[in-house]
Every structure is written in structure tokens, then in C-alpha cells.
Amino acid sequence: MKDNSVEKKRLFDKPRNVKKFLLGFYILLALLIVADFFIPEHANFPWEEYPAFYAAFGFTAFVVMIIVAKYILRPLIKRKEDYYD
């Protein structure tokens, strides 16, 4: 019979492991940013040649999606508070 009071320890239960994971993630991120300066890009449009164009484009698209969802889609699908009463 198993003892249910003892929980199995997971990898990220220890703060030390979380710190190691985040350190590795940040190192990988820094290497990718540095590598971006050395890898030649073949742009189809002139604006794609600007540094960090895709990061700015992605962030702008994310902000626009949030605004559209909050101010346009939410009023369309929102129900009144007493809808199920």
C-alpha cells in the first residue's frame, strides 16, 4: 500500500534547480543575441534589414492583439452578470 502523505519531489521544487535553469536560459538567450549579429540575413523587404525588426514587429503584434481582444472582442462575447439566473 502506498503512503499518499509523501509527495514525489519534482525537478523544479528546489529553488537551486530553478536558478540553474534560469541561468542556462539567460546564457542561451545572450548567445542567440550575439549570434544574430554574425548570421547573414536575406531580407525580402527593405524594412526587414533593420536591427531587431522581428522583435519589434512581434511585440507590436502582441500589443495589438491584446487591445483588439479587450476592446473589440470582449464586448461582443461578454454576457450579463445575471445571464444564467
N, C-alpha and C positions, 0 to 999 in steps of 0.2 A: 504494500500500500504506500502511495506517495504522500509526502508531507507537503500540503499546499501552503503552509505558512512560510516556507523558504522559497524566495523568488530566485530565478536564474539571473545571474549577473550578465549584463549585456556589455558590448564593447564601449559604448559611449556613456555608460553610467559613471565612469570615473572621470573627473574633471581633467586629469592629466592626459588622458587619451583624446579628449576634445581639443585641448590646447595643441597637441601634436598634429591632429588632423587640420586644424586651422592654420598652423604654421606651414604645413605642407601645401595647403591650398593657396596661401599667400605667396609662397615661393614659386609655385607653378604659375600663378597669375602674373607675377613680376617677370618671369621668363617669357611668357607669351607676349607681354607688352614690349619687351626688349626685342624679341624675335620679329615683331611686326615691323620694326624699322628696317630690317635687313631682307625681308622677303619681298621680292618684286611683285607689285600688283598690276594687273592688266585691266584698267578701267574701261567700261563701255561708254561712260558719260563723263564729261569734264569734272563735275562736282564730286565724283567718286574718288578723285585723286587727293582731296583734302584730308589732312590727318584726322583720324578719329571720326570720319564721316559716318561710318556704320554705327558707332556707339551713340553719336548724337541723333541719328535717324531713329535708332531703336528706342532711345529714351523719349524722344518726341512722340513716336507712335504709341508708346505705353501711356504717356500722359493724355494723349487724345482719346485713347480707348477708355481710360478711367472717366474722363469728363463726359464722353458720349454715354457711357453706361449709367453714370449718376444722374445726369440732367435730361437725357432723352429716353433711354430705355426703361429706367426705373419708374417714371410716371406712367409709362404705357402698361407695365405688367403689375404694378402695385395694386393691392386690394385694400378696401377699407378695413379698419380695425375690427369691426363687428361683422365681417363678411360671413363667418361660419355660424353666427348666432341665429 
